[in-house]
Amino acid sequence: MRFSLSPEQGAFAAALDDLLTASDVPGAHRAWAGGDTAPGIALWERLAKLGVTALAIGPEHGGLGGSPLDLAVAFERLGYHAVPGPWVETVALAPVLLRTTADERLLPEIADGAARVTFALPPTAPYALDCDVTTHAYLVDSVDRVDRVDRVADRALLRGRPGEALRSVDPARRLHVLTGGAPIAGLSGGTVRAGLDRAALAAAAILVGAGERLLAESVQYVGARRQFGRAIGEYQAVKHALADVRVGLDFARPLLHGAALELAADTTGGAGAGVATAADSATAAREVSAAKVLASTAALRAARTALQVHGAIGYTLECDLSIWVLGVRALVGAWGTPADHRARVLRSLMAQTGA
């Protein structure tokens, strides 16, 4: 299995980096957290022109028909730059959940960046993100309550009515309770599972990108910060701590790419999918869970190490480091906790071996 990106994917990642580096993304992130969403929406529109919002939507709806690996490439760059907004819900999840419903008509608007969508899918994702800036909100409610990460019940797709706003550990992730409105369609358990897998893959990619940014910020800081006449990066303990972060991220990324390639063969995955067997789908789901676990572990290690090497300044909200530290802490539990995904990997392996 190849884990190297194609020249086109590398060029796409570079184009995203160029745009986001030239933008004041930390400023937009802080404004978003404070309720001023205008800079973040302007950034959304610029990224839409590069095709980010069209990646997972088929050409018949004005999209690019990209693969899950294309999604992973884009979301890693979004995580590296801490771009705020309901990107997972709109770009990764909506094309899967809406494509068999009457609201499939929204897909062209999503593709060109005009529509922003959010979802609540209890119990895995009980709260909707950024309802105040989305054009459509949906509650995916259980028809029955037999729910696990790997065996999802049939659901009803309802229009969501935003209710109480909740505080998140990351101020830029504004969470809302949704109550169900008019029903739109029924969703099969397979469709919901496919959507959850796409969302978990995107979240894992964001975590890998955030971990890379935390490592980059840490390396830069330890090269400039001096104690006892030496840069603190010259001390072996600091070198080893940062090397452990590097190793963790280098182990997480191949799993992320491998999960994306497995999803590409899953017929329930949407644009670009091939012909898959039940075993293929089970393998893809297991690989997504493994990627989410390892990405979470690597990003948390990067965050802890960044705080340690930065010292007291790293604990302040005024330091940009806090943007990624808080983002990682919040995203680790989103779209399935590490415990949920570890349990799914275990169940899949036990089923495969007949244990």
N, C-alpha and C positions, 0 to 999 in steps of 0.2 A: 504494500500500500504506500502510495506517495504522499508525503506530507509537505512537499515544497509547493509554494504558490506558483501559479502561471505568471508569465510576464504581464498579462492584462490585469491580474489581481494585484500584483506588485505595483503597477502603475496607478491603479485605482487607490490603493492605500496611500501612495505618495501624494496623489492629488488631494485626498482628504487631509493629510498632514499639512500640506501647504496652505490650504484654506483655513484650517483651524489654528495653525500657528500664527497666521496673519490676523486672526480675530482675537478679540479680548474675551476668550472663553471663561477664564476665572471671574472676570467682571460680570459676564452674563449669568454665570452660575450663582454668584452672590446676589445679583438683582432678582433672579428667579426665586431664590430662597426667601427674599424679602417681600415678594409679591409683585415685583415689577417684571412682567414677562415679556415686554416688548423686545429687549435685546435677544432673548432666547428664541422668540418666534422669528425674528429677522435671521438668526442663524439657521433655524429650521428651513426657511425658504431658500437660503443659499445652498444648504446641503441637498435639498430637493432638486435643485438645478443640476447637481452632480449625479443624481440618480439614486440616492440612498433610499428615499421613500418608495421607489419603484422596484427595488431589488427583487422582492419575493412575489410580485404580482405578474401574472402572465401577460404576454403581448396582446392578447385579445382585449385586455382592459387597459392598455396603454402602459403596461409595465415592461420590465426588462427580462422577466423570466429567469432570474438568477438562481443559483444553487444555494443550498445551505452553507457551503464553504464561502461563497460570496458574502452572505450575511455575517458569517463569523469574522471575515476580514474587516468589514465595515464597522461592526460593533466593537471590535478591539480598538479601533482608532477612536471611536466615540468615548470609550472608557479611558483611553490614554489622555484625552483632552477634557474629560469630565463635562461632556455636553449635556445640559439639562433637558428634561422633557419626557413625554411618554413614548419613547422610541421603541421599546420592546413591544408594547401593546399595539402600536400603530403599524410598525414595519414588519415585525416577526409574527405576531399573533393574529391580527385582523385578517390578513389574506387567507389564513387557514379556516378561521371560524365563520367568516362571512361569505365564502365563495359558493356555498350551497344554499344560501338564504336569499330572501328578497332584497336584503341590504347589500347584496353583491354589487348593486349599482354604485355603491360608494367607492369601489376599488379604483376607478379612474381618478377620482378626487384625491384619494390617498396617494396614488402614484405621482400626481403632479404637486403634492404638498399642500393642497387646499384643505384637506380634511385631517383632523387629528382625532384618534380614537382611544378610548380607555375601556378596560374590562375589570370586573371583579369575578373571580372564579373560586368561591368558597368550596372546600376549606383550604385549598392550596394557596390561593391568592385572594384572601377575604376582602381586601380593600382596593378601591380603584385609585389610580394615580392621576393627579393633575386635572381633576374634573373641570376646574375653572378655565382651562385653556383648550379643552377638547371640544370638538364639534358634535361628537356622539359618544354616549356612555352606554355600556351594556352590562347586564348582570346575567351570568351563566349559572342558572340555578339547578340544583340536583332534582331529578325526578324522584330518585330515592337516595338514601344516605349510605349506600354501600360504596365507599370511596376510598381508594388507595392511589398512590402515585402511579402504580403500574396497572391498576384495574379500575378504570374510571367508568362511572355509571352514565347512562344516557342523560342528557341535560335538556333544559329548555332555555332558549336564548330570549331574554327579555330586554326591553328598553329600560335603562337604569335612570333612576331619579337621585341625584346627589343629595346626601344628607349631611350628617355631622362630619366636620373636618377633624382629623386626628393629627397629633404630632408624631413625626418620625425622628429617629436618631439622626437622620440626614435632613436638614431643613429644606433642601431642594427637592426632596421626595414628599410632596404634599398629598397625603392620603385622605380618602373620603369613604364613608359608608354609602353604599348604594341600596336603594329599595327598588323592588321590581315594579315595572310598569306594564305596558301592553306586550303580550307575547309576540315574537316574530317568527320563530321556527323551532323545531326540535333539532337537536344535535346528537349524532351517534356518539357512543363512548369512544370509538376509534378516532373520530374527528377531534373531540376534546383532548384526547391523549396526544394526538399529533400537534395540536396547538400548544399544549403545555410543554411538549418536548422542544418545539421551536423557541418558545419563550425561555426555557431553561438554557438552551444552547446560546441564545443571545446574551443572557445574563452571565453565563460563563465567559463569553468573549469579552464583555465589559470588565469583568473581574481580572482577566489576564491583562487587558490594556491598562487598567488602573494599577495593577501590581508593577507593570513595567514603568509607569510614570513615577511611582513611589521609589522604585530602585534608582531611576535616573536622577530624581531630586536628591536622594540620599548620597549617591556617588558624587554629585556636584558639591553638596554641602561639606562632606568630609574632606574633600580636596581643598576647600577654602578655609574651613574652620581650623584654627591653630590653638594648641595648648602645649605648654612647656617647650615652646620654640619649634614645634613640629605640627604639620597637618595631622589631624586626628585619623585620617585615612591611612597613615603609615603604620598605625598600630595593628598588630596581628589580630587581635580580638575583633576589631572593626572589619578588617578584611574578611575574616572567616564568616562573620554574620552576614555581610553583603553577598559573599559567595554562596551561602546557603539559600539566600533569596533567589539568586540567579539560577541555581540548580532547580529549585522548586518551580519557577516559571518555565524553564526549559523542559521540564517533565509535563507540565500542564498543557502547553500549547499543542504537542502532538496528539494528546487525547482529545483536545478540542477539535482539531482538524479531522481526526479519525471519526469522531462522532458526527461531524458535518457530512463526511463522505458516506457514512452509513445511512444517515437520514435521506440522502439524495436518492437512495434506492427504495425508499418507503413510499408506496403509492398514496398513503394518506397524508403525505407531506406537502402536496401542492405543486407549484410550478417547478418544472424540471425533474419531477419524480419519475422513476422507472417502474418496472414490474417487480413487486416484492412478494415474498412468501410471509406466512405468519412468523417463521423463524427469523427472517430478515428484520421484521418490525420489532421483534423482541430483542434482537441484537442491537438495533439502532437505539431503542429505549435504554438499554443497559449502558451503551456507550455514552449517551447523553448524561446519564446520572453519574457515571464515573468522571466525565469531564467537569461536571458542575462541582463535584466533591473536590477534585484536585485543584481546580481553579480557585475555589473558596479557600482551601488550605494555603495555596501559594500566595494569594492576595492578602490574607490575614497575616502571614509571616512577613510579607513586605511592609504592611502597615505597622506591625509591632516593631520591626527593625528600624523603620524610618523614625518612629517616635523615639527610640532609644538613641540613635546616633544624632538626632537633632537636639536632644535635650529639652530643656524647658520651653524653648521657642516653639517646638513642635506641638505642644499642647494648647497653644493659643489659637483662637478662631481667626485672628488677624493673619496668621501664617497660612499661605495657600496650601500647605501640606494637609490642613484639616479638611479641605474639599475632598481629597481622595481617601483619607482615613475614614471619614464619616460615611462616604459613599460605599466603601468596601464593607464596612460594618453593617450597613442597611441591606446591601444586595446579597450578602451571604445567605440570608434567610428567605430571600424572595424566590418565587417559583420553585419551591421545595427546599426544605432545610437540608443541610448535609446529612443529618440522621435519616431523613426520608429517603434521600437518594442512595445512601449506603444500604439501607434496607432493601431497596429495589434491586440493587446490584446483587445482593445476597440471594434474594428470592429467585432472580433470573438464573444465577449459577446453579442453585439447588434444583430448579426445574430442569435445567439442561442436563444435569448429571443424574437426575432421578432420585436425588437424596430426599 
